Amino acid sequence: MSTPTVLAPVLIPRHIAIIMDGNNRYGTANALGKGQGHVAGKDALDPIVEYCVDTDIEVLTVFAFSSENWQRPPSEVALLMQLLTSTIHEQMPRMNEYRIRLRFIGDRSQLSHDLQTLMADAEAETAHFEAMTLVIAISYGGQWDIANAAKQLAQQVEAGELRAAEIDKEMLGNYVQLADAPAVDMLVRTGGEYRISNFLLWQSAYAELFFTQTLWPNFTADELATMVTEFAQRQRRFGKTSEQIVTEQQR
């Protein structure tokens, strides 16, 4: 395990989300075989998970495969599905050792039956663990997530179980993925791009954004720790003024 920077609990993000970008560019830069950048990226996750456990992060959500990634070449999609399967198998001993709950979000209907079964079994086996929750987003898109939540509410209206006038943002928020988890505090994107690419749009409404040129396979727990330290120094106002926040902190 790594040795994290000690921060006051109130300053530690409860939920970190990471867009793991840059695998293909890493493979090209290092003259690796086709798809091998994704293999290297898979191995980069373990020290990040360990850091989050050591730092008392409650939830770590990583973007493994987006709803848009289905448009990639079939050979790359097949490789990514294989890597997701192997990642789950490889992570299970670690989940049991560190008592980490494993969860998945996304549209599972597009995944193979075997992968869906593997995901469900992993969730059931780790459901009672409380050290931390690792969430893997597979076949996930933020717009799909919000539309799916709206669809569920529309079905209730159609069935006469709910009036449209009763729907507000709090109610809709109860139907998006991870509705029972803390909102995203920190959203990190590796690989040098400056966009959030349809990731956790609802859940990241007030997230602090962090972008790094580092390609995902080169991203380390030390770099994440530096970001967490910066996070602790930012003032999060949630629509209020700085003066209001200072007054609240002095109470």
Secondary structure, 3 states (H helix, E strand, C coil): CCCCCCCCHHHCCCEEEEECCCHHHHHHHCCCCCCHHHHHHHHCHHHHHHHHHHCCCCEEEEEEEEHHHHHCCHHHHHHHHHHHHHHHHHHHHHHHHHCEEEEEECCHHHCCHHHHHHHHHHHHHHCCCCCEEEEEEEEECHHHHHHHHHHHHHHHHHCCCCCHHHCCHHHHHCCCCCCCCCCCCEEEECCCCCCCCCCCCCCCCCCEEEECCCCHHHCCHHHHHHHHHHHHHCCCCCCCCHHHHHHHHHC
